[in-house]
Amino acid sequence: MDTVSTNRSHGGTQGVYSHQSEATGTTMTFSAFVPDHSEGATLPVLWYLSGLTCTQANVTEKGEFRAACARAGIIFVAPDTSPRGDDVPDDEAYDFGKGAGFYVDATQEPWAANYRMRSYIEQELPTLIADHFPADMDRQGITGHSMGGHGALTISLRNPGRFRSTSAFAPIVSPMNCPWGDKALTGYLGADKATWREYDACALIEDGARLPDLLVDQGDADGFLHEQLKTGLLVMACRKAAIPATIRMQPGYDHSYYFISSFMAEHVAWHAERLKA
């Protein structure tokens, strides 16, 4: 693992790191904020998965999480959203290819060799974090925005017991039922929609996956709400499955980091309560 940069911030260290990934076959970059802590101590980890077009830099620079994480003593890890590199297949559209990995393991060519973000997030990167940071991997939470909200929900639902807490900002709740998801899942996984269900939060809940509780914030002025995000489908799925879910519509907020940063501290505090030793 190589250190790209480190900066002192809010009584901790904000770092950016790179490493050669076996999952994607590329160099991957991620950021990690580590609050000051006593020697030998281990800290809980909050994962943040970013949305379409983003890298780890968007939330690192605009997410306003460090003060809250420092107060709570939580490591904040933000991976990239897709493999990168000149030899990595891409698409000219913003919602497919680089910056749009959708946290799946692709099975279709030419994407299958590199677009393995599910394996990267679920398996490879946690091992790296455990080996190189003072992380208590028995105390993990996960959150994310938009495409990353989809990633946070599906990864948590597929891995019962791994994450003590799960939240999301404006998540794509059912990729099987929106244009972004239809395009990405068709391209990465093929036309058989049975293979899509493990990447759809509402379908996973319908198929029996459960969370102990859930926090979601969604802006009611979000231009993607009705066509792409469809928050109401998650409300109905959680209600039918009796999942305790706090799903809040926030008046006047859009899809941007102005929205995310407005509620980030609340999400960190909510996770902190569930990540206590």
C-alpha positions as CSV (number, residue, x, y, z in Angstrom):
1,M,0.0,0.0,0.0
2,D,1.3,3.4,-1.0
3,T,0.5,6.7,0.8
4,V,-0.6,9.3,-1.7
5,S,-1.1,12.1,0.8
6,T,-1.8,12.8,4.5
7,N,-3.2,15.9,6.1
8,R,-3.9,16.8,9.8
9,S,-7.5,17.5,10.3
10,H,-10.0,17.7,13.3
11,G,-7.6,15.9,15.6
12,G,-6.9,13.1,13.2
13,T,-5.2,12.1,10.0
14,Q,-6.9,12.3,6.6
15,G,-5.0,10.0,4.2
16,V,-5.3,8.9,0.6
17,Y,-3.8,5.6,-0.3
18,S,-3.3,3.4,-3.4
19,H,-2.6,-0.3,-3.9
20,Q,-2.6,-2.9,-6.6
21,S,-5.9,-4.7,-6.5
22,E,-6.2,-8.4,-7.3
23,A,-10.0,-8.1,-7.6
24,T,-9.9,-5.4,-10.3
25,G,-6.5,-6.0,-11.8
26,T,-5.8,-2.3,-11.5
27,T,-4.4,0.3,-9.1
28,M,-7.1,1.3,-6.7
29,T,-7.2,4.5,-4.6
30,F,-9.2,5.1,-1.4
31,S,-9.2,7.6,1.5
32,A,-9.3,6.9,5.2
33,F,-9.7,9.3,8.1
34,V,-8.2,8.0,11.4
35,P,-9.0,10.0,14.6
36,D,-6.3,10.4,17.2
37,H,-6.4,7.4,19.6
38,S,-4.3,5.8,22.4
39,E,-1.5,3.5,21.5
40,G,-2.8,0.0,20.9
41,A,-6.5,1.0,20.7
42,T,-8.7,-0.1,17.8
43,L,-11.5,2.0,16.4
44,P,-14.8,1.1,14.6
45,V,-15.0,1.6,10.8
46,L,-17.6,3.4,8.8
47,W,-17.6,2.7,5.1
48,Y,-18.9,5.3,2.7
49,L,-19.6,4.3,-0.9
50,S,-19.9,7.1,-3.5
51,G,-22.2,7.7,-6.4
52,L,-22.1,8.0,-10.2
53,T,-19.1,9.9,-11.6
54,C,-17.4,10.2,-8.2
55,T,-14.1,9.0,-6.9
56,Q,-13.1,8.8,-3.2
57,A,-12.2,12.5,-3.5
58,N,-15.8,13.9,-3.6
59,V,-16.8,12.9,-0.1
60,T,-13.3,13.4,1.3
61,E,-13.3,17.0,0.2
62,K,-17.0,17.8,0.5
63,G,-18.6,15.3,2.9
64,E,-17.9,17.2,6.2
65,F,-17.5,14.0,8.2
66,R,-14.2,14.5,10.0
67,A,-15.4,16.5,13.0
68,A,-18.2,14.0,13.7
69,C,-15.9,11.0,13.2
70,A,-13.2,12.6,15.5
71,R,-15.8,13.1,18.2
72,A,-17.0,9.5,17.9
73,G,-13.6,7.9,17.4
74,I,-14.6,6.3,14.1
75,I,-12.4,5.5,11.1
76,F,-14.1,6.7,7.9
77,V,-13.1,4.8,4.7
78,A,-14.1,5.9,1.2
79,P,-13.2,3.7,-1.8
80,D,-13.3,4.6,-5.4
81,T,-16.4,3.7,-7.5
82,S,-14.8,1.7,-10.3
83,P,-11.5,0.4,-11.6
84,R,-9.3,3.0,-13.4
85,G,-6.6,3.0,-16.0
86,D,-5.9,3.3,-19.7
87,D,-6.5,-0.4,-20.3
88,V,-9.8,-0.5,-18.4
89,P,-12.9,-0.7,-20.6
90,D,-15.0,2.4,-20.5
91,D,-18.2,3.9,-22.0
92,E,-18.7,7.5,-23.1
93,A,-21.9,7.9,-21.0
94,Y,-21.6,9.1,-17.4
95,D,-23.7,6.3,-16.0
96,F,-21.7,3.3,-17.2
97,G,-18.1,2.3,-17.2
98,K,-15.5,4.3,-15.2
99,G,-17.1,6.0,-12.3
100,A,-20.1,3.8,-12.5
101,G,-19.1,0.4,-11.2
102,F,-22.4,-0.2,-9.4
103,Y,-20.7,-2.4,-6.8
104,V,-21.3,-5.5,-8.9
105,D,-19.0,-8.3,-10.1
106,A,-19.5,-8.1,-13.8
107,T,-19.9,-11.3,-15.8
108,Q,-20.2,-9.8,-19.3
109,E,-17.3,-8.9,-21.7
110,P,-15.4,-6.7,-21.8
111,W,-16.3,-5.7,-18.2
112,A,-15.8,-9.0,-16.4
113,A,-12.0,-8.7,-16.0
114,N,-11.9,-5.4,-14.1
115,Y,-15.3,-4.5,-12.9
116,R,-15.4,-6.5,-9.8
117,M,-16.3,-3.9,-7.2
118,R,-18.4,-6.3,-5.2
119,S,-15.4,-8.5,-4.5
120,Y,-13.2,-5.4,-3.9
121,I,-15.5,-3.9,-1.3
122,E,-16.7,-7.1,0.4
123,Q,-13.4,-9.0,0.5
124,E,-10.2,-7.3,-0.6
125,L,-10.3,-3.8,0.8
126,P,-11.6,-4.9,4.3
127,T,-8.5,-7.2,4.6
128,L,-6.2,-4.3,3.6
129,I,-7.9,-2.0,6.2
130,A,-7.6,-4.6,8.9
131,D,-3.9,-5.1,8.1
132,H,-2.8,-1.5,7.9
133,F,-5.1,0.6,10.2
134,P,-6.2,0.4,13.9
135,A,-9.6,-1.0,12.8
136,D,-11.9,-3.1,14.9
137,M,-13.5,-5.1,12.2
138,D,-16.1,-6.5,14.6
139,R,-17.5,-2.9,14.7
140,Q,-18.3,-1.9,11.1
141,G,-21.0,0.4,9.7
142,I,-21.8,1.2,6.1
143,T,-23.4,4.1,4.3
144,G,-23.3,5.7,0.8
145,H,-24.9,8.1,-1.6
146,S,-27.1,7.3,-4.7
147,M,-25.3,4.5,-6.5
148,G,-23.2,4.1,-3.4
149,G,-26.4,4.0,-1.3
150,H,-27.5,1.1,-3.5
151,G,-24.1,-0.5,-2.8
152,A,-24.3,0.1,1.0
153,L,-27.8,-1.4,1.2
154,T,-27.1,-4.5,-1.0
155,I,-23.7,-5.2,0.6
156,S,-25.2,-5.1,4.1
157,L,-28.2,-7.2,3.1
158,R,-26.0,-9.8,1.5
159,N,-23.7,-10.0,4.5
160,P,-25.9,-10.4,7.6
161,G,-24.0,-9.7,10.8
162,R,-21.0,-8.0,9.3
163,F,-22.3,-4.4,9.7
164,R,-23.8,-3.3,12.9
165,S,-25.3,-0.3,11.2
166,T,-26.5,0.7,7.7
167,S,-27.6,4.0,6.4
168,A,-27.9,5.8,3.0
169,F,-28.2,9.2,1.4
170,A,-30.6,9.3,-1.6
171,P,-30.0,5.6,-2.5
172,I,-31.0,3.9,-5.7
173,V,-33.3,1.4,-3.9
174,S,-34.3,-0.8,-6.8
175,P,-31.9,-0.9,-9.8
176,M,-34.2,-3.4,-11.4
177,N,-36.9,-0.7,-11.7
178,C,-35.0,2.4,-12.9
179,P,-33.2,3.4,-16.1
180,W,-29.7,3.7,-14.4
181,G,-30.0,0.2,-13.0
182,D,-31.5,-1.4,-16.1
183,K,-28.6,0.0,-18.2
184,A,-25.9,-1.0,-15.7
185,L,-27.2,-4.4,-14.7
186,T,-27.9,-5.4,-18.4
187,G,-24.4,-4.3,-19.4
188,Y,-22.5,-5.8,-16.5
189,L,-24.6,-9.0,-15.8
190,G,-26.5,-9.7,-19.0
191,A,-30.2,-9.9,-19.8
192,D,-31.2,-12.6,-17.3
193,K,-32.9,-10.6,-14.6
194,A,-32.8,-13.4,-12.1
195,T,-29.1,-12.6,-11.7
196,W,-29.9,-9.0,-10.9
197,R,-31.8,-9.7,-7.7
198,E,-28.7,-9.9,-5.5
199,Y,-27.9,-6.3,-6.5
200,D,-31.4,-4.9,-5.8
201,A,-32.1,-3.9,-2.1
202,C,-35.9,-4.3,-2.5
203,A,-35.5,-7.7,-4.2
204,L,-33.1,-8.9,-1.5
205,I,-35.6,-7.9,1.2
206,E,-38.4,-9.6,-0.8
207,D,-36.2,-12.7,-0.9
208,G,-35.7,-12.7,2.8
209,A,-32.7,-10.6,3.6
210,R,-33.1,-8.4,6.7
211,L,-31.4,-5.5,8.5
212,P,-31.8,-4.8,12.3
213,D,-32.6,-1.2,11.5
214,L,-32.0,1.4,8.8
215,L,-31.6,5.2,8.4
216,V,-32.2,6.8,5.0
217,D,-32.3,10.5,4.1
218,Q,-33.8,11.7,0.8
219,G,-34.3,15.2,-0.5
220,D,-37.7,15.9,-1.8
221,A,-36.3,18.4,-4.4
222,D,-34.0,15.7,-5.8
223,G,-34.4,15.7,-9.5
224,F,-33.7,12.0,-9.7
225,L,-36.2,11.0,-7.0
226,H,-39.1,9.8,-9.1
227,E,-37.4,8.2,-12.1
228,Q,-34.3,6.8,-10.6
229,L,-34.3,6.6,-6.8
230,K,-37.9,5.6,-6.1
231,T,-37.6,5.8,-2.3
232,G,-41.2,4.7,-1.9
233,L,-40.3,1.2,-3.0
234,L,-37.9,0.9,-0.1
235,V,-40.5,2.2,2.3
236,M,-43.0,-0.5,1.1
237,A,-40.4,-3.3,1.2
238,C,-39.3,-2.4,4.7
239,R,-42.8,-2.1,6.0
240,K,-43.8,-5.4,4.5
241,A,-40.7,-7.1,6.0
242,A,-41.2,-5.4,9.3
243,I,-37.7,-3.9,9.1
244,P,-37.4,-0.9,11.5
245,A,-36.5,1.8,9.1
246,T,-36.3,5.6,9.5
247,I,-36.7,6.9,6.0
248,R,-36.8,10.7,6.0
249,M,-37.9,13.0,3.2
250,Q,-36.0,16.3,3.7
251,P,-37.8,19.3,2.4
252,G,-36.0,21.4,-0.3
253,Y,-32.8,19.3,-0.5
254,D,-31.4,18.1,-3.8
255,H,-29.0,15.3,-4.8
256,S,-25.8,17.2,-4.2
257,Y,-23.1,17.2,-1.4
258,Y,-24.9,20.3,0.0
259,F,-27.6,17.7,1.0
260,I,-25.2,15.0,2.1
261,S,-23.0,17.3,4.2
262,S,-26.1,18.7,5.9
263,F,-27.0,15.3,7.4
264,M,-23.6,13.6,7.6
265,A,-23.0,14.4,11.2
266,E,-26.4,12.9,12.1
267,H,-25.6,9.8,10.3
268,V,-22.1,9.5,11.9
269,A,-23.7,9.9,15.3
270,W,-26.4,7.3,14.5
271,H,-23.7,4.8,13.5
272,A,-21.6,5.7,16.6
273,E,-24.5,4.6,18.8
274,R,-24.6,1.2,17.2
275,L,-20.8,0.8,17.0
276,K,-20.1,1.2,20.7
277,A,-17.8,-1.4,22.2
